[in-house]
Amino acid sequence: MLVVGGTGFVASHTLPRLIGGGDVYATCRHSAPPPATAGVQWLPGDLAGSDPTENWPSRCETVIYLAQSRAWRRFPEGAADVFDVNVRGVFHAAEYARHAGAARFIFASSGSVYGPSATPVRERDRFDVTEPKQFYSAAKLAAELLLGSYASLLHVVILRLFVPYGDGEASDMLIPQLVRRVREGEPILLDGKDGLQINPVAVSDVAETIHRCIGLRASAVLNVAGPEVLTLRQVGHDIGTVVGREPRFEHRAGEAQMLVGDTGSLRGALGWAPRTTFKDGLRAWLGSKP
């Protein structure tokens, strides 16, 4: 197995589940080699290089693409890096998988490819691709479309992640930002009465999903989301309960949106779906921290 983006947030929780199931390789940046990890062979490289696959193993059964650009919020300044990681790197990895005789390619995409919806979104829902999207979401969708062509050559599994959270997540992501606001007594801003509706997924459940997908023998597009639909107000109260601080809220002009993924297809494909409640996921992440 080869994990592309082996030092990232999701990968750090996924790699331990893969060790012992065969030879495990993982890529890392030349500039930030990780410490030696038992059971993992690290492959330094650069997805923006002319051939990022040149030191990857000649044969591979499963490619798991978890690489993420650190510049995903910085448009247009960071657009080139987002493109290199989310589109160009995916193409190189897919071509590598084809030549290495891989049976499957697992790609971590994003629930943001759907855009706003009034109901929980399903994988077969149609949405207008001409509707303007954030560059990050557009790049993820472009990669999905490219990978669809490879489904005639190997099993392509696209996982659309809905607000993953947990230990090791970047501090500028939604849930860490909300945790910081509650801890520091800053208000959480709500559109409408109760704010955005989401079903965030614990990163441990994302890692378990990826591990289970290694056994799939078919191509699939699957939403990966948590078992509870929560408003931003409910998220704030749950964080407050876990960290022992009453959350504050402020309202702003705007209509509350929904970013909720239906996981029926995931349950049908794997016989399993994420089941960690948000409070339990928070406790596992924050319970031992000040």
C-alpha positions in Angstrom: 0.0 0.0 0.0 1.1 3.5 -0.8 -0.3 6.5 1.2 0.3 9.8 -0.6 0.4 12.6 1.9 1.5 10.4 4.8 2.2 13.1 7.3 -1.2 14.8 7.1 -4.1 15.0 9.6 -6.1 12.0 8.2 -3.0 10.0 7.3 -1.6 10.2 10.8 -4.7 8.3 12.0 -4.9 6.0 9.0 -1.3 4.7 8.9 -1.5 2.8 12.2 -4.5 0.8 10.9 -2.5 -0.3 7.8 0.6 -1.5 9.5 0.7 -5.3 9.5 -1.5 -5.7 6.5 1.3 -5.7 4.0 4.2 -3.5 3.0 3.2 0.2 3.7 4.9 3.1 2.0 4.0 6.8 2.6 5.2 10.0 1.0 6.5 13.0 2.9 8.0 16.4 2.0 11.7 16.6 1.5 11.6 19.6 3.8 9.8 17.8 6.7 10.8 14.2 6.9 9.0 12.5 9.8 10.6 10.4 12.5 11.1 6.7 11.7 7.9 4.8 12.0 7.9 1.0 12.5 6.2 -0.7 9.6 6.2 2.4 7.3 8.8 3.1 4.6 8.9 6.9 4.0 9.4 8.3 0.5 10.5 11.9 0.4 9.3 13.9 -2.5 7.4 16.9 -3.9 4.0 16.6 -5.6 4.9 19.7 -7.6 8.0 18.1 -9.0 8.3 17.0 -12.6 7.8 13.3 -11.6 6.7 12.9 -8.0 6.4 9.2 -8.5 10.1 8.5 -9.4 11.0 6.8 -6.1 7.6 5.1 -5.5 7.7 1.2 -5.5 7.5 -0.5 -8.8 4.5 -2.6 -7.8 1.5 -1.5 -5.6 -1.8 -3.0 -4.7 -3.6 0.0 -3.2 -2.9 3.8 -3.6 -4.5 6.0 -0.9 -4.4 9.7 -1.8 -4.7 11.8 1.3 -2.4 14.7 0.4 -3.8 18.2 1.1 -2.4 21.6 0.2 -1.6 23.9 3.1 -2.5 26.9 0.9 -6.1 25.8 0.3 -7.6 29.0 1.9 -5.2 31.4 0.1 -6.9 32.1 -3.2 -5.5 33.3 -5.6 -2.0 33.4 -4.1 -2.1 29.7 -3.2 -4.0 28.4 -6.3 -0.9 26.9 -7.9 -0.1 24.8 -4.9 -3.8 23.7 -4.5 -3.8 22.7 -8.2 -0.5 20.8 -7.9 -1.7 18.8 -4.9 -5.4 18.3 -5.7 -5.3 17.9 -9.5 -1.8 17.5 -11.0 -0.6 15.2 -8.2 -3.8 13.1 -8.4 -3.1 12.6 -12.1 0.5 11.5 -11.5 -0.7 9.1 -8.8 -3.4 7.6 -11.0 -0.9 7.0 -13.8 1.5 5.5 -11.3 -1.3 3.2 -10.0 -2.0 2.1 -13.6 1.6 1.2 -14.3 2.2 -0.4 -10.9 -0.7 -2.8 -11.4 -2.8 -1.4 -8.5 -6.2 -2.9 -7.9 -7.7 0.2 -6.3 -7.2 4.0 -5.8 -8.8 5.6 -2.7 -9.1 9.4 -2.9 -10.0 11.7 -0.1 -12.3 14.4 -1.5 -14.6 16.8 0.2 -18.3 17.2 0.9 -17.9 20.8 -0.2 -18.0 19.7 -3.9 -21.8 19.6 -3.5 -22.3 23.3 -2.6 -25.3 24.5 -0.4 -28.3 22.2 -0.2 -31.6 22.4 1.7 -31.5 18.6 2.4 -28.8 16.0 3.2 -26.9 15.3 0.0 -26.5 12.0 -1.7 -23.8 10.8 -4.0 -26.1 10.6 -7.0 -27.6 14.0 -6.5 -27.2 16.3 -9.5 -25.6 19.7 -9.0 -24.8 22.5 -11.3 -21.1 22.3 -12.1 -21.2 25.8 -13.7 -22.1 27.3 -10.3 -19.0 29.1 -9.0 -17.2 27.2 -6.2 -14.3 28.0 -4.0 -11.0 27.0 -5.8 -10.3 24.2 -3.3 -13.7 22.6 -3.9 -13.4 23.0 -7.7 -10.0 21.3 -7.6 -11.4 18.4 -5.7 -14.3 18.0 -8.1 -11.9 18.2 -11.1 -9.8 15.4 -9.5 -12.9 13.3 -9.1 -13.9 13.8 -12.7 -10.4 12.8 -13.8 -10.3 9.7 -11.6 -13.7 8.6 -13.1 -11.9 7.8 -16.3 -9.6 5.4 -14.5 -12.5 3.4 -13.1 -12.4 1.2 -16.3 -8.8 0.2 -15.3 -8.9 -0.2 -11.5 -11.3 0.3 -8.7 -11.6 4.0 -7.9 -13.1 4.8 -4.4 -13.8 8.5 -3.9 -14.6 9.5 -0.2 -16.3 12.8 0.3 -15.4 13.9 3.8 -17.8 16.1 5.8 -16.0 18.3 8.4 -13.5 15.7 9.8 -12.2 16.7 13.3 -9.8 15.4 15.9 -6.3 15.3 17.2 -3.7 16.9 14.9 -6.1 19.0 12.8 -4.8 22.3 11.7 -5.8 25.2 14.0 -7.5 27.2 11.2 -10.1 24.5 10.5 -13.7 24.9 11.6 -14.0 22.7 14.6 -10.6 23.7 16.1 -11.6 27.4 15.6 -14.9 26.8 17.4 -13.1 25.1 20.3 -10.7 28.0 20.6 -13.6 30.5 20.6 -15.4 28.7 23.4 -12.2 28.3 25.5 -11.3 31.9 25.1 -14.8 33.3 25.6 -15.1 34.6 22.0 -18.6 34.4 20.4 -19.5 31.9 17.8 -21.2 33.7 14.9 -24.5 32.3 13.8 -26.4 32.8 10.5 -30.1 32.7 11.2 -31.3 31.4 14.5 -29.0 28.5 15.1 -26.4 28.6 12.3 -25.0 26.2 9.8 -26.2 22.5 10.0 -23.4 19.9 9.7 -22.7 16.3 10.6 -19.0 16.3 11.5 -17.1 13.1 11.4 -14.4 12.0 13.9 -11.1 11.4 12.2 -10.9 7.9 13.8 -14.1 7.0 11.8 -12.5 8.5 8.7 -9.5 6.3 9.2 -11.7 3.2 9.8 -13.6 4.0 6.6 -10.4 4.1 4.6 -9.2 0.9 6.1 -12.5 -0.9 5.3 -12.4 0.5 1.7 -9.2 -1.5 1.1 -11.5 -4.6 0.8 -13.8 -3.1 -1.8 -13.8 -4.7 -5.2 -15.8 -2.1 -7.0 -15.6 1.6 -7.8 -17.7 3.9 -5.6 -18.3 7.5 -4.6 -19.2 7.6 -0.8 -20.1 10.3 1.6 -18.2 10.0 4.9 -20.0 11.9 7.7 -20.9 11.6 11.3 -24.1 10.1 12.7 -25.6 13.4 14.1 -26.9 16.4 12.3 -26.1 19.4 14.5 -26.5 23.2 14.2 -23.6 25.4 14.9 -25.3 26.3 18.2 -25.5 22.7 19.2 -21.8 22.2 18.2 -20.9 25.2 20.5 -22.9 23.8 23.4 -21.3 20.3 23.0 -17.8 21.9 23.0 -18.7 23.9 26.1 -19.8 20.8 27.9 -16.5 19.0 27.1 -14.2 21.9 27.9 -16.2 23.2 30.9 -16.9 26.7 29.5 -20.3 28.3 28.6 -20.3 29.2 24.9 -21.2 32.6 23.7 -23.1 33.3 20.4 -23.7 36.3 18.2 -26.1 36.5 15.3 -25.3 38.0 12.0 -27.2 38.8 8.8 -27.5 35.8 6.6 -29.4 32.6 6.0 -28.3 29.4 7.8 -27.0 26.8 5.3 -26.7 23.0 5.4 -23.7 20.9 4.7 -24.9 17.4 5.6 -24.0 14.2 3.9 -26.3 11.2 3.7 -24.3 8.0 4.5 -26.7 5.4 3.2 -24.4 4.5 0.3 -21.4 4.1 2.6 -23.5 1.7 4.9 -24.6 -0.2 1.8 -21.0 -0.6 0.5 -19.2 -1.4 3.8 -22.0 -2.7 6.0 -20.8 0.1 8.4 -20.9 3.8 8.8 -19.3 6.3 11.3 -21.0 6.1 14.7 -18.9 8.3 17.0 -21.1 11.0 18.4 -19.7 14.5 18.4 -19.4 14.7 22.2 -17.6 11.3 22.3 -15.3 12.4 19.5 -14.5 15.6 21.4 -13.8 13.8 24.6 -11.4 11.4 22.8 -9.6 14.4 21.4 -9.8 17.0 24.1 -10.5 15.1 27.3 -6.9 15.0 28.5 -6.0 18.5 27.3 -6.1 21.7 29.4 
